[in-house]
């Protein structure tokens, strides 16, 4: 019975993984071929044709998909046990994609974020925390400190998931907008930017705490 449950869980995980792959590729393809008024770009007309912003955005869109997909594989014992090579190679793909592409491009984009200095500061702090947590996770795996590596990878991936969670907060805040006069589109963007990673990090700490209790 236990083996059947594990197989069903593995099938569910791989199904979610496949869906995530398809979704990320779809998001990426929405921006190619390049059209400067597509989706998010319609809000960035002041910088959409300038460099290095345009190159940073294109790199960020493409590689962030790889980051999310690769990071997803790191946190399931079924994948680690049954497909250790997938776990190991995906881990290196995640770390290299973050350091070489996603993190530098995100840092460049942070200085042109809409919403004023509050939002720009938010994304700069996010970039720094993401870089620090991923660096420590890499250091811990090199030193074969497995538990510490797991903890810091949880923090790192929680920050990576801000790309998805801030969009969720945007939907929630726009649903609340009719009840709060001060909740303008500008305030919504500022709030979703901060909530997108800070709540993720709080959840990550709760998960880490519970894992250590076990």
Backbone bond lengths (Angstrom), bond angles and torsions (degrees), N, CA, C in turn:
res aa  C-N    CA-C-N  psi(-1)  N-CA   C-N-CA  omega(-1)  CA-C   N-CA-C  phi
1 X - - - 1.467 - - 1.532 110.79 -
2 X 1.349 115.19 -42.72 1.459 120.28 -179.58 1.531 110.68 -62.97
3 X 1.331 117.17 -39.73 1.465 121.74 179.35 1.524 111.35 -64.77
4 X 1.331 116.92 -39.63 1.473 121.17 178.69 1.520 110.34 -63.66
5 X 1.351 115.88 -41.95 1.465 119.90 178.66 1.523 111.03 -62.65
6 X 1.326 116.14 -41.13 1.471 120.06 179.20 1.524 111.28 -63.81
7 X 1.343 116.14 -39.40 1.460 119.90 179.28 1.524 111.06 -66.25
8 X 1.322 116.11 -41.75 1.467 120.22 178.61 1.518 110.58 -64.50
9 X 1.323 115.70 -40.10 1.459 119.71 179.10 1.522 110.80 -65.14
10 X 1.335 116.08 -39.84 1.457 120.50 178.95 1.529 111.16 -64.73
11 X 1.341 115.97 -41.26 1.469 120.28 177.92 1.525 110.57 -62.42
12 X 1.339 115.66 -42.09 1.467 120.11 178.84 1.522 110.73 -62.75
13 X 1.323 116.17 -44.87 1.468 120.81 -179.39 1.523 110.80 -61.96
14 X 1.321 116.48 -46.18 1.459 120.16 -178.56 1.528 111.01 -67.45
15 X 1.345 116.79 -31.81 1.463 120.00 177.26 1.529 110.36 -66.59
16 X 1.338 115.12 -43.58 1.470 119.46 176.67 1.523 110.16 -62.81
17 X 1.317 115.35 -41.12 1.471 121.08 178.86 1.525 110.74 -60.37
18 X 1.324 116.63 -44.83 1.461 120.75 179.64 1.531 110.62 -64.64
19 X 1.341 116.02 -42.85 1.462 119.75 178.83 1.522 110.88 -61.43
20 X 1.337 116.28 -41.52 1.460 120.85 178.91 1.521 111.18 -62.31
21 X 1.332 115.89 -40.80 1.470 120.23 177.26 1.531 110.80 -59.18
22 X 1.325 116.33 -47.81 1.468 121.19 -178.75 1.525 110.31 -63.34
23 X 1.337 116.61 -43.64 1.456 120.87 -178.55 1.529 111.57 -63.27
24 X 1.324 116.53 -44.82 1.459 120.08 -179.06 1.527 111.52 -65.48
25 X 1.305 116.78 -40.01 1.468 120.34 177.90 1.525 110.66 -63.81
26 X 1.338 116.29 -40.63 1.462 120.54 178.73 1.525 111.12 -61.65
27 X 1.327 116.80 -45.83 1.461 120.92 178.30 1.518 110.66 -59.28
28 X 1.316 115.81 -42.70 1.461 121.13 179.77 1.524 111.12 -62.84
29 X 1.327 117.09 -45.06 1.461 121.37 -176.11 1.528 112.37 -68.22
30 X 1.343 117.51 -21.08 1.455 120.53 178.83 1.529 112.24 -60.64
31 X 1.331 115.82 -25.18 1.469 120.31 -176.51 1.528 113.12 -99.99
32 X 1.305 117.17 2.61 1.465 120.90 -179.84 1.526 109.71 -132.75
33 X 1.360 119.43 129.90 1.466 125.11 3.39 1.527 112.06 -66.00
34 X 1.307 116.03 155.79 1.451 123.18 -172.18 1.521 111.99 -63.62
35 X 1.331 115.31 124.55 1.463 122.64 172.92 1.526 107.37 -133.73
36 X 1.315 118.32 116.18 1.467 121.83 -169.78 1.522 115.61 -69.65
37 X 1.330 118.51 0.15 1.460 120.14 179.23 1.531 111.68 -122.14
38 X 1.332 116.91 21.54 1.463 121.34 -177.98 1.520 111.31 -86.47
39 X 1.341 117.07 129.32 1.469 123.37 172.74 1.532 112.08 48.29
40 X 1.316 116.15 -120.48 1.465 122.93 -177.46 1.522 112.25 -58.00
41 X 1.320 117.49 -31.45 1.466 121.30 -176.24 1.524 112.37 -64.73
42 X 1.326 117.18 -23.59 1.463 120.04 178.87 1.525 111.38 -62.15
43 X 1.339 116.39 -23.55 1.463 121.16 179.79 1.519 112.87 -91.25
44 X 1.328 117.00 -3.76 1.466 120.82 -174.46 1.533 112.09 -119.05
45 X 1.319 116.30 36.81 1.459 119.87 -175.50 1.530 113.00 -65.71
46 X 1.330 116.82 -20.22 1.465 119.27 179.59 1.522 112.71 -73.82
47 X 1.344 117.66 -22.77 1.465 119.86 -177.08 1.529 113.35 -128.40
48 X 1.334 117.40 -4.13 1.460 120.31 -170.15 1.529 113.18 -60.75
49 X 1.318 117.89 -26.52 1.467 120.73 -178.14 1.521 112.68 -104.61
50 X 1.323 117.04 6.90 1.465 120.22 -178.00 1.525 110.64 -99.51
51 X 1.320 114.88 157.36 1.458 121.43 174.96 1.532 108.10 -111.48
52 X 1.331 119.11 145.86 1.480 125.99 9.51 1.531 114.09 -89.95
53 X 1.357 118.68 8.22 1.463 120.00 -173.93 1.517 111.64 -59.32
54 X 1.338 117.14 -46.84 1.461 119.82 -176.08 1.524 111.02 -61.31
55 X 1.327 117.49 -46.20 1.459 120.76 179.73 1.529 110.44 -63.75
56 X 1.348 116.34 -41.61 1.465 120.39 179.58 1.522 110.93 -62.17
57 X 1.320 116.94 -40.92 1.463 120.21 179.89 1.524 110.86 -64.61
58 X 1.331 117.06 -45.41 1.459 120.39 -178.99 1.527 110.87 -62.11
59 X 1.326 116.14 -43.00 1.465 120.24 178.00 1.526 110.00 -63.50
60 X 1.324 116.45 -43.53 1.462 121.36 -176.56 1.526 111.24 -63.40
61 X 1.317 116.82 -41.83 1.469 120.90 -179.50 1.527 110.73 -63.57
62 X 1.320 115.99 -46.20 1.472 120.24 -176.95 1.527 111.16 -68.16
63 X 1.333 116.89 -49.83 1.464 120.56 -171.85 1.521 112.49 -78.84
64 X 1.323 117.40 -30.72 1.462 118.95 178.72 1.523 111.31 -60.22
65 X 1.323 116.64 -32.36 1.461 120.12 175.92 1.526 110.60 -62.75
66 X 1.325 116.32 -43.58 1.467 120.60 177.88 1.524 110.80 -63.95
67 X 1.330 115.90 -39.63 1.464 120.62 -179.43 1.525 110.84 -60.61
68 X 1.323 116.69 -47.45 1.461 120.29 -178.35 1.531 111.65 -66.33
69 X 1.316 116.23 -41.54 1.463 120.38 -179.21 1.524 111.02 -67.38
70 X 1.341 116.07 -45.28 1.465 120.21 -179.87 1.525 110.82 -66.24
71 X 1.327 116.92 -41.60 1.456 120.31 -178.99 1.510 112.67 -65.53
72 X 1.313 117.24 -32.29 1.463 122.21 -179.05 1.522 111.83 -58.89
73 X 1.324 117.28 -33.34 1.470 120.99 -175.58 1.529 113.12 -75.90
74 X 1.323 118.33 -9.66 1.456 120.81 -169.32 1.524 115.00 -82.99
75 X 1.320 117.59 -12.07 1.460 119.07 -166.17 1.525 114.12 -117.47
76 X 1.324 116.79 21.68 1.459 119.56 -179.60 1.524 109.52 -125.95
77 X 1.329 115.14 122.75 1.460 120.25 -177.27 1.519 111.61 -61.55
78 X 1.344 117.07 -31.69 1.462 120.19 179.78 1.528 111.32 -60.66
79 X 1.323 115.88 -42.08 1.464 120.05 179.24 1.521 110.34 -70.11
80 X 1.344 116.77 -43.55 1.469 120.33 179.84 1.524 111.46 -60.97
81 X 1.334 116.87 -39.44 1.460 120.59 -175.29 1.527 112.37 -81.84
82 X 1.322 117.39 -43.55 1.460 120.99 -174.70 1.528 112.28 -88.24
83 X 1.334 116.31 -29.28 1.466 120.15 -178.27 1.533 109.94 -132.98
84 X 1.335 116.99 65.84 1.472 119.60 -175.57 1.525 113.44 -61.54
85 X 1.334 117.10 -30.82 1.460 118.80 178.97 1.530 111.27 -68.28
86 X 1.336 116.55 -37.96 1.467 119.66 176.87 1.522 109.49 -61.94
87 X 1.329 116.08 -43.27 1.467 120.35 178.86 1.526 110.94 -60.93
88 X 1.320 116.67 -46.35 1.466 120.80 -176.04 1.522 111.72 -69.24
89 X 1.332 116.78 -47.95 1.458 119.78 -178.78 1.529 111.70 -67.48
90 X 1.324 116.71 -37.62 1.461 120.08 177.86 1.524 110.91 -66.05
91 X 1.327 115.84 -35.75 1.464 119.90 177.37 1.514 111.78 -62.36
92 X 1.330 116.00 -44.78 1.475 119.51 178.07 1.521 110.87 -68.23
93 X 1.322 117.25 -36.77 1.471 120.63 176.46 1.525 110.12 -61.34
94 X 1.330 116.07 -42.72 1.462 120.85 178.88 1.527 110.95 -60.90
95 X 1.326 116.36 -52.62 1.466 120.87 -175.38 1.527 111.59 -63.56
96 X 1.328 117.17 -45.81 1.467 119.95 -179.12 1.524 111.11 -67.26
97 X 1.331 117.39 -38.93 1.467 120.60 179.04 1.519 111.09 -64.07
98 X 1.332 116.11 -38.17 1.464 120.05 178.64 1.525 110.43 -65.38
99 X 1.326 116.50 -52.97 1.464 120.22 -172.67 1.527 113.45 -70.48
100 X 1.313 116.82 -39.30 1.470 119.82 -173.33 1.520 112.31 -85.96
101 X 1.333 117.22 -35.04 1.467 119.17 -171.43 1.535 113.62 -122.47
102 X 1.341 117.67 -62.99 1.466 120.84 -168.76 1.520 112.74 -63.38
103 X 1.333 117.49 -45.59 1.459 120.79 -176.94 1.538 112.28 -67.73
104 X 1.348 119.89 -50.31 1.469 118.99 178.24 1.524 113.17 -60.77
105 X 1.327 117.61 -41.81 1.466 119.99 -179.50 1.517 111.21 -66.74
106 X 1.333 117.14 -39.73 1.462 120.62 177.40 1.516 111.90 -64.57
107 X 1.325 116.53 -36.80 1.465 121.27 179.27 1.525 110.52 -65.48
108 X 1.320 116.93 -41.35 1.465 121.17 177.39 1.528 110.35 -62.42
109 X 1.317 117.22 -44.99 1.461 121.84 -178.68 1.521 111.99 -66.85
110 X 1.335 116.97 -27.86 1.464 120.52 -177.04 1.525 111.95 -59.16
111 X 1.327 117.49 -34.75 1.460 121.09 -176.10 1.531 112.45 -73.53
112 X 1.328 117.09 -11.15 1.463 121.25 177.95 1.524 111.94 -116.44
113 X 1.309 116.63 15.57 1.470 120.15 -177.94 1.524 110.42 -63.58
114 X 1.317 116.08 140.88 1.463 121.01 176.26 1.524 109.42 -69.34
115 X 1.333 116.08 159.08 1.457 119.58 177.04 1.507 114.64 100.12
116 X 1.343 116.89 5.30 1.450 119.02 176.73 1.512 114.00 84.48
117 X 1.342 114.81 -169.86 1.465 119.67 -174.28 1.528 112.12 -66.56
118 X 1.345 117.58 -26.35 1.466 119.41 179.52 1.523 111.53 -62.68
119 X 1.334 116.00 -42.36 1.460 119.92 179.77 1.519 110.82 -74.10
120 X 1.329 116.42 -39.24 1.462 119.80 178.54 1.524 110.85 -61.88
121 X 1.339 116.51 -43.49 1.464 120.52 176.99 1.525 110.58 -61.42
122 X 1.321 116.77 -39.79 1.462 121.97 179.18 1.528 111.14 -56.90
123 X 1.333 116.97 -49.76 1.463 120.47 -176.57 1.530 112.01 -73.47
124 X 1.328 116.92 -28.32 1.470 119.65 175.03 1.525 109.89 -66.66
125 X 1.342 116.57 -45.43 1.470 120.41 178.04 1.528 110.18 -62.67
126 X 1.324 116.37 -42.19 1.467 120.61 177.21 1.521 110.81 -57.12
127 X 1.329 117.26 -45.77 1.462 121.13 -179.71 1.523 111.47 -61.67
128 X 1.336 116.32 -42.75 1.465 120.27 -179.41 1.524 110.88 -65.23
129 X 1.339 116.72 -47.25 1.468 120.36 -179.80 1.524 111.55 -63.44
130 X 1.329 116.33 -38.56 1.464 120.46 178.45 1.523 110.68 -63.70
131 X 1.325 116.17 -43.98 1.459 120.28 179.23 1.518 112.21 -64.69
132 X 1.346 116.79 -43.30 1.467 121.21 -178.89 1.526 110.78 -65.18
133 X 1.326 117.46 -47.63 1.465 120.45 -177.78 1.522 111.75 -64.27
134 X 1.330 117.34 -38.78 1.464 120.61 179.06 1.521 110.60 -69.88
135 X 1.337 117.30 -37.03 1.468 121.27 177.88 1.522 111.05 -63.19
136 X 1.318 115.85 -44.27 1.465 119.61 179.92 1.531 110.59 -66.48
137 X 1.345 116.08 -39.58 1.473 119.32 177.53 1.520 110.95 -59.89
138 X 1.324 116.98 -41.53 1.461 121.39 177.63 1.519 111.06 -64.72
139 X 1.335 116.98 -44.07 1.465 120.99 179.23 1.521 111.23 -60.82
140 X 1.328 117.04 -40.72 1.465 120.62 -177.67 1.529 111.99 -68.98
141 X 1.343 117.76 -35.84 1.464 118.14 -180.00 1.522 110.38 -73.21
142 X 1.328 117.59 -32.97 1.466 120.43 176.02 1.521 110.43 -63.62
143 X 1.345 115.63 -36.46 1.469 121.36 179.24 1.527 111.87 -85.19
144 X 1.343 116.63 2.33 1.465 122.65 179.73 1.527 112.78 59.54
145 X 1.326 115.32 33.52 1.457 121.19 173.47 1.529 106.80 -94.14
146 X 1.346 115.10 84.63 1.465 121.12 -167.80 1.525 113.14 -62.79
147 X 1.321 116.96 -43.58 1.459 119.85 -176.65 1.526 111.73 -66.83
148 X 1.324 116.06 -44.21 1.467 119.58 178.43 1.528 110.54 -65.06
149 X 1.337 115.80 -37.65 1.471 119.87 176.85 1.521 110.36 -60.60
150 X 1.329 116.53 -44.82 1.464 120.51 178.50 1.527 111.10 -59.41
151 X 1.334 116.13 -45.95 1.468 120.44 -178.02 1.530 111.51 -60.20
152 X 1.327 116.52 -45.18 1.465 119.88 -176.54 1.528 111.71 -75.36
153 X 1.321 117.43 -27.68 1.467 119.48 173.83 1.529 110.64 -69.84
154 X 1.320 116.96 -35.31 1.461 119.91 175.62 1.524 109.73 -61.35
155 X 1.333 116.61 -45.01 1.471 120.27 178.21 1.524 111.02 -63.50
156 X 1.313 116.33 -44.67 1.463 120.46 -178.99 1.523 111.60 -61.27
157 X 1.332 116.14 -46.22 1.467 118.80 -177.21 1.523 111.18 -71.81
158 X 1.331 117.29 -30.74 1.466 120.31 175.29 1.528 110.10 -60.34
159 X 1.316 116.20 -39.70 1.466 120.72 177.75 1.528 110.64 -70.69
160 X 1.323 116.89 -37.23 1.467 120.25 177.80 1.529 110.77 -62.79
161 X 1.322 116.45 -35.37 1.464 121.14 -178.18 1.531 112.97 -71.50
162 X 1.326 117.40 -5.78 1.459 119.79 176.99 1.522 111.02 -59.97
163 X 1.336 116.99 -25.12 1.466 120.84 177.16 1.525 111.24 -59.87
164 X 1.338 116.66 -30.65 1.458 120.99 178.96 1.521 112.23 -96.39
165 X 1.332 117.11 -39.64 1.464 120.13 -174.14 1.519 112.43 -69.40
166 X 1.333 118.31 -32.15 1.468 118.19 -179.98 1.530 110.95 -66.01
167 X 1.329 116.66 -29.28 1.464 119.98 176.18 1.529 110.71 -70.53
168 X 1.320 116.01 -33.20 1.457 119.88 175.90 1.529 110.47 -66.82
169 X 1.332 116.17 -43.48 1.463 120.02 177.32 1.525 111.37 -63.06
170 X 1.319 116.75 -34.52 1.469 119.93 178.03 1.526 110.45 -59.90
171 X 1.328 116.64 -45.01 1.472 121.06 178.92 1.524 110.64 -61.91
172 X 1.337 115.97 -44.70 1.468 120.59 -178.90 1.530 110.91 -63.19
173 X 1.331 116.13 -45.48 1.468 119.96 -176.52 1.524 111.99 -67.20
174 X 1.316 116.97 -35.88 1.461 118.99 177.54 1.536 111.06 -69.69
175 X 1.311 117.36 -28.05 1.457 120.20 174.25 1.535 111.09 -69.68
176 X 1.325 116.20 -30.37 1.466 121.34 179.92 1.525 112.67 -85.20
177 X 1.313 117.11 -16.27 1.467 121.39 -173.83 1.533 114.54 -52.76
178 X 1.346 119.74 -42.30 1.476 119.16 -178.67 1.526 114.26 -61.58
179 X 1.353 116.90 -18.29 1.463 120.23 -176.26 1.525 112.82 -96.60
180 X 1.329 117.18 -6.47 1.463 120.68 -178.12 1.528 109.03 -135.03
181 X 1.334 116.32 113.23 1.461 120.73 -176.65 1.525 112.78 -64.33
182 X 1.322 116.43 -30.72 1.470 120.04 -176.70 1.531 112.86 -77.87
183 X 1.338 116.56 -10.17 1.471 120.28 -174.73 1.530 110.07 -83.06
184 X 1.322 115.22 77.04 1.461 121.81 179.40 1.527 109.41 -82.27
185 X 1.345 118.50 166.13 1.466 120.28 176.16 1.528 113.24 -54.70
186 X 1.339 117.14 -35.43 1.465 120.60 177.67 1.519 110.65 -64.48
187 X 1.339 117.11 -46.89 1.463 120.42 179.45 1.528 111.37 -65.09
188 X 1.313 116.35 -36.03 1.464 119.99 178.21 1.525 110.34 -62.06
189 X 1.323 116.52 -44.95 1.465 120.00 -179.21 1.530 110.78 -64.14
190 X 1.340 116.04 -41.55 1.463 119.31 178.52 1.520 111.39 -64.08
191 X 1.323 116.28 -42.79 1.468 120.52 -179.03 1.524 111.65 -67.64
192 X 1.330 117.18 -44.68 1.462 119.23 -178.14 1.523 111.13 -64.13
193 X 1.347 116.68 -33.02 1.462 120.22 178.12 1.523 111.16 -63.56
194 X 1.346 117.02 -45.66 1.470 120.76 -178.99 1.525 111.82 -73.71
195 X 1.344 116.34 -43.92 1.460 119.43 -179.36 1.525 111.65 -66.45
196 X 1.342 116.50 -29.63 1.462 121.34 -175.51 1.506 113.95 -57.61
197 X 1.361 117.36 -33.75 1.467 118.34 -179.93 1.526 113.27 -112.94
198 X 1.340 118.34 -29.35 1.463 119.36 -176.42 1.536 111.52 -68.37
199 X 1.314 117.62 -41.77 1.474 120.18 177.83 1.527 110.22 -67.42
200 X 1.341 116.87 -38.46 1.467 120.15 176.32 1.524 110.90 -58.24
201 X 1.325 115.52 -43.19 1.465 119.75 -178.19 1.529 110.64 -67.90
202 X 1.322 116.74 -36.84 1.463 120.34 176.59 1.530 110.51 -63.68
203 X 1.321 116.64 -44.14 1.467 120.49 177.66 1.528 110.96 -62.23
204 X 1.341 115.95 -39.72 1.464 120.74 178.28 1.526 110.89 -59.72
205 X 1.339 116.70 -42.18 1.466 120.00 -179.81 1.529 111.43 -66.26
206 X 1.321 116.25 -36.49 1.471 119.84 176.96 1.531 110.46 -64.88
207 X 1.338 116.20 -43.06 1.472 120.83 178.59 1.522 110.31 -61.80
208 X 1.328 116.71 -45.24 1.466 121.23 -179.94 1.531 110.63 -62.00
209 X 1.324 116.43 -42.73 1.461 121.07 179.05 1.529 110.89 -60.47
210 X 1.310 117.04 -45.10 1.463 121.30 -179.27 1.529 111.21 -67.57
211 X 1.326 116.89 -36.57 1.467 120.17 177.92 1.533 110.42 -64.54
212 X 1.315 117.45 -38.66 1.461 120.56 179.53 1.519 111.35 -71.79
213 X 1.319 116.55 -28.08 1.473 118.97 175.85 1.520 111.25 -64.87
214 X 1.353 115.01 -31.68 1.459 119.35 179.99 1.522 112.31 -77.19
